[in-house]
């Protein structure tokens, strides 16, 4: 009984941790897109935008 309860607790913790990490990654990506959009609007070269935001050239060109 205790083992299954403990396993349930750890499974739930893993689900929450995974969801939190995935949310953080999506947030970081969205922030990088926002920054790249502003840099592109200011006329910075694609290579420089990619260097500072770590976004691919394809992602930046889509903005």
Residue frames relative to the residue before (quaternion, step in Angstrom):
aa qw qx qy qz dx dy dz
X 1.0000 0.0000 0.0000 0.0000 0.00 0.00 0.00
X 0.6817 0.4806 -0.2895 0.4695 3.57 0.85 -0.98
X 0.6454 0.5375 -0.3225 0.4364 3.59 0.97 -0.86
X 0.6789 0.4711 -0.3012 0.4758 3.58 0.89 -0.84
X 0.6222 0.5296 -0.3375 0.4674 3.59 1.08 -0.66
X 0.6590 0.4995 -0.2964 0.4778 3.55 0.98 -0.85
X 0.6347 0.5165 -0.3249 0.4742 3.59 0.99 -0.81
X 0.6359 0.5266 -0.3215 0.4637 3.60 0.96 -0.84
X 0.6485 0.5237 -0.3088 0.4582 3.57 0.97 -0.89
X 0.6981 0.4666 -0.2733 0.4693 3.59 0.88 -0.95
X 0.6072 0.5413 -0.3481 0.4660 3.59 1.08 -0.68
X 0.6606 0.4982 -0.3038 0.4724 3.58 0.93 -0.86
X 0.6411 0.5191 -0.3271 0.4610 3.57 0.97 -0.82
X 0.6509 0.5171 -0.3165 0.4569 3.59 0.97 -0.82
X 0.6320 0.5234 -0.3303 0.4664 3.58 1.00 -0.78
X 0.6714 0.4899 -0.2946 0.4716 3.58 0.88 -0.92
X 0.6532 0.5136 -0.3147 0.4589 3.59 0.91 -0.87
X 0.6525 0.5099 -0.3117 0.4658 3.58 0.96 -0.86
X 0.6643 0.4996 -0.3055 0.4645 3.57 0.90 -0.92
X 0.6376 0.5232 -0.3281 0.4604 3.59 0.97 -0.80
X 0.6664 0.5026 -0.2995 0.4621 3.57 0.90 -0.95
X 0.6525 0.5098 -0.3137 0.4646 3.57 0.95 -0.87
X 0.6451 0.5205 -0.3105 0.4654 3.58 1.02 -0.78
X 0.6357 0.5220 -0.3229 0.4681 3.57 1.01 -0.79
X 0.6635 0.5046 -0.3087 0.4582 3.59 0.91 -0.89
X 0.6495 0.5020 -0.3197 0.4732 3.59 0.97 -0.79
X 0.6481 0.5224 -0.3105 0.4589 3.57 1.01 -0.79
X 0.6489 0.5073 -0.3111 0.4741 3.57 0.99 -0.84
X 0.6443 0.5168 -0.3198 0.4643 3.58 0.99 -0.82
X 0.6540 0.5096 -0.3117 0.4642 3.58 0.95 -0.88
X 0.6485 0.5112 -0.3142 0.4684 3.58 0.98 -0.82
X 0.6353 0.5184 -0.3272 0.4697 3.59 1.01 -0.79
X 0.6370 0.5170 -0.3262 0.4696 3.59 1.02 -0.75
X 0.6395 0.5260 -0.3219 0.4591 3.58 0.98 -0.84
X 0.6621 0.4957 -0.2970 0.4772 3.58 0.94 -0.91
X 0.6584 0.5106 -0.3090 0.4586 3.58 0.92 -0.91
X 0.6201 0.5464 -0.3374 0.4506 3.58 1.02 -0.79
X 0.6745 0.4803 -0.2887 0.4806 3.59 0.94 -0.86
X 0.6464 0.5136 -0.3221 0.4632 3.59 0.96 -0.83
X 0.6511 0.5107 -0.3086 0.4691 3.57 1.00 -0.86
X 0.6324 0.5344 -0.3200 0.4605 3.56 1.04 -0.82
X 0.6934 0.4608 -0.2646 0.4867 3.59 1.09 -0.71
X 0.5650 -0.6627 0.3533 0.3416 3.58 1.28 0.10
X 0.3652 0.7309 -0.5043 0.2796 3.60 1.14 0.39
X 0.5661 -0.6161 0.4237 0.3470 3.59 -1.06 0.68
X 0.6387 -0.5645 0.3847 0.3541 3.54 -1.16 0.74
X 0.6502 0.5289 -0.3212 0.4408 3.60 0.91 -0.88
X 0.6665 0.4927 -0.3051 0.4689 3.58 0.97 -0.81
X 0.6280 0.5259 -0.3353 0.4655 3.59 0.98 -0.82
X 0.6636 0.5084 -0.2959 0.4623 3.56 0.93 -0.94
X 0.6390 0.5402 -0.3225 0.4426 3.58 0.97 -0.85
X 0.7574 0.4102 -0.2207 0.4576 3.59 0.82 -0.96
X 0.7483 0.3894 -0.2243 0.4879 3.59 1.06 -0.63
X 0.3342 -0.7578 0.4814 0.2869 3.58 1.30 -0.38
X 0.4471 0.6581 -0.4717 0.3800 3.59 1.16 0.57
X 0.5253 -0.6155 0.4738 0.3474 3.55 -1.18 0.49
X 0.6373 -0.5234 0.4012 0.3987 3.54 -1.25 0.44
X 0.6248 0.5524 -0.3361 0.4375 3.58 1.04 -0.76
X 0.6500 0.5090 -0.3183 0.4659 3.59 0.95 -0.86
X 0.6746 0.4979 -0.2963 0.4573 3.57 0.95 -0.88
X 0.6527 0.5240 -0.3197 0.4442 3.58 0.96 -0.81
X 0.6280 0.5520 -0.3301 0.4381 3.60 1.14 -0.60
X 0.5696 0.6245 -0.3817 0.3739 3.59 1.17 -0.42
